[in-house]
Amino acid sequence: MEPGEPFYITTAIDYVNGHPHLGHAYEKVTADVIARHRRLVGMDVRFVTGTDEHGIKVQRSAQAQGVDEQTYVDGLAAEFLAAWEKLDLSHDDFIRTTEARHREVVQRLWERIHAGGDLYEASYEGWYCSGCEAFKTDKELVALDGAAEARACPIHKRDCEWISETNLFFRLSAYEQALKDHFAAHPGFLQPTSRRNEVLAMLDSGLSDISMSRESVTWGVPITFRPGSTVYVWLDALINYVSALGLEGPLFDRYWPAALHVIGKDITRFHCIFWPAMLMSAGLPLPKVVFAHGWILSGGEKLSKSLGNVVDPLDLVDQLGPDPLRWYITSEVRYGGDGEFTAARFEETYNAHLANDIGNLFSRVLNMAARYRGQVPPARPGKEPAIEAAIGAALAEYAEAMEHFALHDACAAIRRLTATLNEQVQAREPFRMAKDESRAEELDGVLHALLAGVRTAAILLQPVMPGSAAKMLAALGAGREPVQIPADAAAAIGGLEIGTALKKPEPLFPRLG
Ligand code: MSP
């Protein structure tokens, strides 16, 4: 995490066969938290998200609506983009797989792989899940209630289709050893480490070659060296990570290989086996880290279009702005594990963390300082050891957690700081000091330390709740630019300028219910 170091971070690109839902939002927001954090420590961040618009699933959704594919995907891509704007994502680019810039890179990359001798023709038949856009092995299939045979996808709970075609195959098996070596040499390639075993087991059980062309799917990138065929949607979509930079040129030179691909745990096989093998075959360097987050569940089921339990994140965002939802999904789910979303838990967390704890502390401290002093009073270094220690601990714990993508621990570090500050208000009773002229210096010191504490909390909140943190920092005299994270408690305390005029703050998080 060196200042100036390039940090290219991507998310999975969403299928546009339905509206954006909380599962998609979860991934995009958490990636945004990481991107914003890396910018605040001075890294040169490029953050890209986008939409996956080809394939049989999208083609059929368009047909079901009775519109042509391009009109259909244009409408949904606009919806995804609008959702991410509402959620305050700070992406630098939004890549769509139907864009010409993407199509060209897909074609050139596959031409390279072809020229290298890694493609051959063969026929294939098997069970295909259009929800996953992937073939399923017999072992993976399950029997639906009442069905005699196991033919259904366990994720989408729908029968698979039997597909039989002559296709071009990519020699995935040729990369088995190279992938094993890569995993051995780079223990941090797939995080959290609990996910590594799944992929290592896939490698150990042996890799089969994969079909990369489709004759039956017209809605895809045409293969230049095989007229009448399109690229299998996954082997088109993965290339977005490169096409968003261009296959050559300044962006590619600066940002490739990616520092971090953020994806869901259901698609590790594609990102940790297919994608690195394609890159090896094309002679390109591999991404440094793939982080697989868990699922947001609702009543124990993964949210998805096909299951029909879609929670529209925008309903909450329309009502409360993006920050409460951003806080909930970042702080309440251990990053890497699964999390449950219920309206009741959301409301409980909002009231406990945001209204009562952070919001209340902030308005109490600012109101006291504004009322008793009107401006930031002078510090008394070393005289407020409890607050100074809490600031130092929060900065250290937060930095450590963020470095290892433990976003929930970073939020917990902020909450420990605000809890200590709340306790200190109770214990030190600045409101009593204010009534006693002889304690003026002591009051200056405690108010200064509390202000430095809430300012530190606001700085650390910026990646998670950018809008609210900016309001908090503005009330403390900051400009419009994000405030960089101070290195230690002394820098945090020194960052508060004595004499800055303070105003009564507007309430940040009015209680719900
Ligand atoms: N189009 C592919 C990804 C191609 S990346 C080159 C895809 N699309 S998706 O729309 O099904 O999912 C997009 C991302 O959202 C995936 O990383 C997936 O894991 C994530 N999520 C979808 N539903 C989710 C939850 N309910 N919870 C958390 N994340 C989930 O896969």
Residues whose N, C-alpha, C, O or C-beta is under 5 A from the ligand:
A	BS01	MSP	A12 I13 D14 Y15 G23 H24 Y26 E27 D52 A237 L238 I263 G264 K265 D266 G294 W295 I296 K302 L303
